[in-house]
Amino acid sequence: MVHVNACKNMHLMCRKQPEHELHSSSMSLFSFRVDHLYTFFVQWSPESIYSKHTSKQDFLKVHPETLNVIDTLLNNSAPKNWKIVTVNQQKRRPSVCSSADSESEDLQPVLVDRSQILKEHHLEQLMNHIPARTQGYPWKLVYSTAEHGTSLRTLYRQMAEIDRPVLMVIKDSDNQVFGAFSSDPFKVSSYCYGTGETFLYSFSPEFQIFRWSGENSYFVRGFLDSLQMGGGGGPFGLWLDADLYRGSSYSCDTFCNRPLSLHHDFTIQDLEVWTFI
């Protein structure tokens, strides 16, 4: 059994000590391989092993054959035939025996809770465009106007303990579906927050996604009386009021989007926020 934290400490020790000072055969083994193991664990399992939220220490059982594979992979300066993927990514890859139906089923995210808005075609499109780090995880409903009432304060409160990206889905009084993906959970802030993963999208009338243009970084800003996404010298890409009853959408520099709904100003019928667990 290789204790991961011990492996990390050994990594630091091996970097500080010259190789000729490592006297035992076991230390020599670590000096030869601990850099590779540490790099492998950090690069390919950062959330499961080195998460600051991990409540218990993790153990990994590493067989000699696995060590040899890792050594070969990381020693190769230009690995052309290697690609490390997650189990979920591998499941989504078509095989010789897989059918179109089974492949489509694998692409569908698992909804932990029931949605009042999302249908199969919505899920298929959104799944293909959310960042890779969120793919393959079940979707959990964090906030819903149907369940929690129409209040922006409640929406913020529901996300107080969330530290993952979120997906907002809106259905307006014209039955148009649109929304936004935010790299950060929604919160009240005196500054704009988020990263270039943030985007707006619309199914009105056909699916379109509006990614970061690079023009500015006005991704998200939350107030007690409104939530704003996108901007730059004019109206917002998406704006919602304190009661989550009225909203508006205009073209903005941040996402170079068109209005998300049929009309610039819209009335919210249902609103949901999902996260990835």
C-alpha positions as CSV (number, residue, x, y, z in Angstrom):
1,M,0.0,0.0,0.0
2,V,1.4,3.4,-0.9
3,H,0.1,6.2,1.4
4,V,-0.4,9.2,-0.9
5,N,0.5,11.9,1.7
6,A,3.7,9.9,2.5
7,C,4.4,9.9,-1.3
8,K,4.0,13.6,-1.4
9,N,6.4,14.0,1.6
10,M,8.9,11.7,0.0
11,H,8.6,13.7,-3.2
12,L,9.7,16.8,-1.3
13,M,12.5,15.0,0.6
14,C,13.9,13.5,-2.6
15,R,14.0,16.9,-4.2
16,K,15.9,18.4,-1.2
17,Q,18.4,15.5,-0.8
18,P,21.1,14.6,-3.4
19,E,20.7,11.1,-4.7
20,H,24.0,9.9,-3.1
21,E,22.5,10.7,0.4
22,L,19.7,8.2,-0.1
23,H,21.3,5.2,1.6
24,S,18.7,2.4,1.7
25,S,17.5,0.4,-1.3
26,S,13.9,1.5,-0.5
27,M,15.0,5.1,-0.6
28,S,16.7,4.5,-3.9
29,L,13.4,3.1,-5.2
30,F,11.6,6.2,-4.1
31,S,14.2,8.5,-5.6
32,F,13.8,6.8,-8.9
33,R,10.0,6.7,-9.0
34,V,8.4,9.1,-6.5
35,D,8.6,12.0,-8.9
36,H,6.7,10.0,-11.5
37,L,4.1,8.8,-9.0
38,Y,3.6,12.2,-7.5
39,T,3.2,13.8,-11.0
40,F,0.8,11.1,-12.0
41,F,-1.4,11.5,-9.0
42,V,-1.5,15.3,-9.1
43,Q,-2.2,15.5,-12.8
44,W,-4.7,12.7,-13.2
45,S,-6.4,12.5,-9.8
46,P,-6.3,16.1,-8.4
47,E,-9.9,16.2,-7.0
48,S,-10.0,12.7,-5.5
49,I,-6.6,12.7,-3.8
50,Y,-5.5,16.3,-3.2
51,S,-8.8,18.1,-2.7
52,K,-8.7,20.5,0.2
53,H,-12.2,19.2,1.1
54,T,-11.1,15.6,1.5
55,S,-12.2,14.5,4.9
56,K,-10.1,11.3,5.2
57,Q,-6.7,10.2,4.0
58,D,-6.7,8.1,0.8
59,F,-4.7,5.0,0.1
60,L,-3.8,3.6,-3.3
61,K,-2.6,0.1,-4.0
62,V,0.0,0.3,-6.7
63,H,1.3,-2.9,-8.3
64,P,4.8,-3.2,-9.8
65,E,3.3,-3.5,-13.3
66,T,1.5,-0.2,-12.8
67,L,4.7,1.5,-11.7
68,N,6.4,0.3,-14.9
69,V,3.6,1.6,-17.0
70,I,3.7,5.0,-15.3
71,D,7.5,5.2,-15.6
72,T,7.2,4.4,-19.4
73,L,4.5,6.9,-19.9
74,L,6.1,9.8,-18.1
75,N,9.6,9.1,-19.4
76,N,8.4,9.4,-22.9
77,S,8.9,13.0,-24.0
78,A,6.4,12.7,-26.9
79,P,3.9,10.0,-26.1
80,K,1.8,9.7,-29.2
81,N,-0.1,6.5,-28.4
82,W,-1.0,7.3,-24.8
83,K,-4.0,9.1,-23.5
84,I,-5.3,8.9,-19.9
85,V,-9.0,9.1,-19.6
86,T,-11.5,8.7,-16.8
87,V,-13.8,5.7,-16.5
88,N,-16.8,7.9,-17.5
89,Q,-14.9,9.2,-20.6
90,Q,-14.1,5.6,-21.6
91,K,-17.7,4.6,-21.2
92,R,-18.8,7.3,-23.6
93,R,-16.5,6.0,-26.3
94,P,-18.1,3.9,-28.9
95,S,-17.0,0.3,-29.3
96,V,-17.3,-2.2,-32.1
97,C,-20.3,-3.8,-30.3
98,S,-22.0,-0.6,-29.2
99,S,-25.1,0.6,-30.9
100,A,-26.1,4.2,-31.5
101,D,-28.8,3.9,-28.9
102,S,-26.4,2.7,-26.2
103,E,-24.0,5.4,-27.1
104,S,-26.7,8.1,-26.8
105,E,-27.7,6.6,-23.4
106,D,-24.2,6.9,-22.1
107,L,-24.0,10.5,-23.1
108,Q,-27.1,11.3,-21.1
109,P,-26.2,12.8,-17.6
110,V,-27.8,11.2,-14.6
111,L,-30.2,13.7,-12.9
112,V,-30.3,13.0,-9.2
113,D,-33.5,15.1,-8.9
114,R,-36.5,15.7,-11.2
115,S,-36.4,18.7,-13.5
116,Q,-39.5,20.8,-14.4
117,I,-37.7,22.2,-17.4
118,L,-35.0,19.9,-18.9
119,K,-36.0,17.4,-21.6
120,E,-33.9,14.8,-23.3
121,H,-32.9,17.1,-26.2
122,H,-31.8,19.8,-23.8
123,L,-29.6,17.4,-21.9
124,E,-28.0,16.0,-25.1
125,Q,-27.0,19.5,-26.3
126,L,-25.8,20.8,-22.9
127,M,-23.8,17.7,-22.1
128,N,-21.7,18.2,-25.2
129,H,-20.8,21.8,-24.3
130,I,-20.1,21.9,-20.6
131,P,-16.5,21.8,-19.6
132,A,-14.8,18.4,-19.5
133,R,-14.2,18.6,-15.7
134,T,-18.0,18.5,-15.1
135,Q,-18.8,15.7,-17.6
136,G,-19.6,12.3,-16.3
137,Y,-20.9,13.5,-13.0
138,P,-24.5,13.2,-11.9
139,W,-26.5,16.5,-11.9
140,K,-28.0,17.6,-8.6
141,L,-30.6,20.2,-8.3
142,V,-29.4,23.0,-5.9
143,Y,-32.2,25.5,-6.4
144,S,-35.6,25.5,-8.0
145,T,-38.4,28.1,-8.0
146,A,-40.9,25.3,-7.9
147,E,-39.3,23.9,-4.7
148,H,-37.7,26.8,-2.9
149,G,-39.9,29.8,-4.0
150,T,-39.0,32.8,-6.1
151,S,-36.3,34.6,-4.2
152,L,-32.7,35.5,-5.3
153,R,-31.7,35.6,-1.6
154,T,-32.8,31.9,-1.3
155,L,-30.9,31.1,-4.4
156,Y,-27.7,32.5,-2.9
157,R,-28.4,30.8,0.4
158,Q,-28.8,27.4,-1.3
159,M,-25.3,27.8,-2.9
160,A,-23.5,28.9,0.2
161,E,-21.8,25.5,0.7
162,I,-21.3,24.8,-3.0
163,D,-17.8,25.1,-4.5
164,R,-18.4,23.6,-8.0
165,P,-19.6,25.0,-11.3
166,V,-23.4,25.5,-11.7
167,L,-25.8,25.4,-14.6
168,M,-28.8,27.8,-14.6
169,V,-31.9,26.8,-16.6
170,I,-34.7,29.3,-17.2
171,K,-38.1,28.7,-18.8
172,D,-40.0,31.9,-19.5
173,S,-43.7,32.7,-20.1
174,D,-43.2,32.1,-23.8
175,N,-42.0,28.5,-23.0
176,Q,-38.5,29.4,-24.2
177,V,-35.6,27.7,-22.5
178,F,-32.2,29.4,-22.0
179,G,-29.7,30.1,-19.3
180,A,-26.1,30.1,-18.3
181,F,-23.2,28.0,-17.1
182,S,-21.1,29.6,-14.4
183,S,-17.6,28.4,-13.4
184,D,-18.5,29.6,-9.9
185,P,-21.7,29.2,-7.8
186,F,-23.8,32.4,-7.7
187,K,-23.2,34.7,-4.7
188,V,-23.3,38.3,-3.6
189,S,-20.0,40.0,-4.4
190,S,-18.6,43.5,-4.7
191,Y,-16.7,42.4,-7.9
192,C,-17.2,40.3,-11.0
193,Y,-16.2,36.7,-10.6
194,G,-15.9,33.6,-12.8
195,T,-13.6,32.3,-15.5
196,G,-13.6,31.8,-19.3
197,E,-15.5,28.5,-18.8
198,T,-18.7,30.6,-18.2
199,F,-21.1,30.9,-21.1
200,L,-24.7,31.7,-22.0
201,Y,-26.9,29.5,-24.1
202,S,-30.4,29.4,-25.6
203,F,-32.8,27.0,-27.2
204,S,-34.9,29.9,-28.5
205,P,-35.7,28.7,-31.2
206,E,-32.6,26.5,-31.8
207,F,-29.7,25.7,-29.6
208,Q,-26.9,28.2,-29.5
209,I,-24.0,28.7,-27.1
210,F,-22.3,32.0,-26.5
211,R,-18.8,31.5,-25.0
212,W,-16.4,34.1,-23.6
213,S,-15.3,36.6,-26.3
214,G,-12.2,37.7,-24.4
215,E,-13.3,41.3,-24.6
216,N,-13.7,41.7,-20.9
217,S,-14.1,39.6,-17.7
218,Y,-17.6,40.7,-16.6
219,F,-18.7,37.1,-16.2
220,V,-21.0,37.2,-13.1
221,R,-21.8,39.7,-10.4
222,G,-24.4,39.1,-7.7
223,F,-26.3,41.8,-5.8
224,L,-29.1,41.3,-3.2
225,D,-31.5,42.9,-5.7
226,S,-30.2,41.4,-9.0
227,L,-28.0,38.9,-10.7
228,Q,-26.0,40.0,-13.7
229,M,-24.0,38.0,-16.3
230,G,-22.0,39.7,-19.1
231,G,-21.7,43.4,-19.8
232,G,-19.4,46.1,-21.0
233,G,-20.7,49.6,-21.4
234,G,-24.3,48.6,-22.0
235,P,-27.1,46.2,-21.1
236,F,-26.3,42.7,-19.6
237,G,-26.2,39.4,-21.4
238,L,-28.5,38.1,-18.7
239,W,-30.2,40.0,-15.8
240,L,-32.6,38.7,-13.2
241,D,-34.4,40.7,-10.5
242,A,-34.6,40.0,-6.7
243,D,-37.9,38.1,-7.0
244,L,-36.7,35.9,-9.9
245,Y,-39.9,37.0,-11.7
246,R,-38.6,39.3,-14.3
247,G,-35.4,39.3,-16.4
248,S,-33.8,40.7,-19.5
249,S,-31.2,39.7,-22.1
250,Y,-29.3,41.9,-24.5
251,S,-26.2,41.5,-26.6
252,C,-23.1,42.1,-24.5
253,D,-19.3,42.4,-25.1
254,T,-18.4,39.5,-22.7
255,F,-20.2,36.8,-24.7
256,C,-21.1,38.6,-28.0
257,N,-24.5,36.9,-27.6
258,R,-27.8,37.6,-29.2
259,P,-30.8,38.0,-26.8
260,L,-31.5,34.7,-25.2
261,S,-35.3,34.9,-25.2
262,L,-37.7,36.0,-27.9
263,H,-37.9,39.4,-26.3
264,H,-35.4,41.5,-24.5
265,D,-37.5,41.6,-21.4
266,F,-39.1,38.3,-20.2
267,T,-41.1,36.8,-17.3
268,I,-39.7,33.8,-15.6
269,Q,-42.0,30.8,-15.4
270,D,-39.5,28.3,-13.9
271,L,-35.8,28.6,-12.9
272,E,-33.5,25.8,-11.8
273,V,-29.8,25.7,-10.8
274,W,-27.9,22.4,-11.1
275,T,-24.4,21.4,-9.9
276,F,-22.2,18.4,-10.6
277,I,-21.5,15.9,-7.9
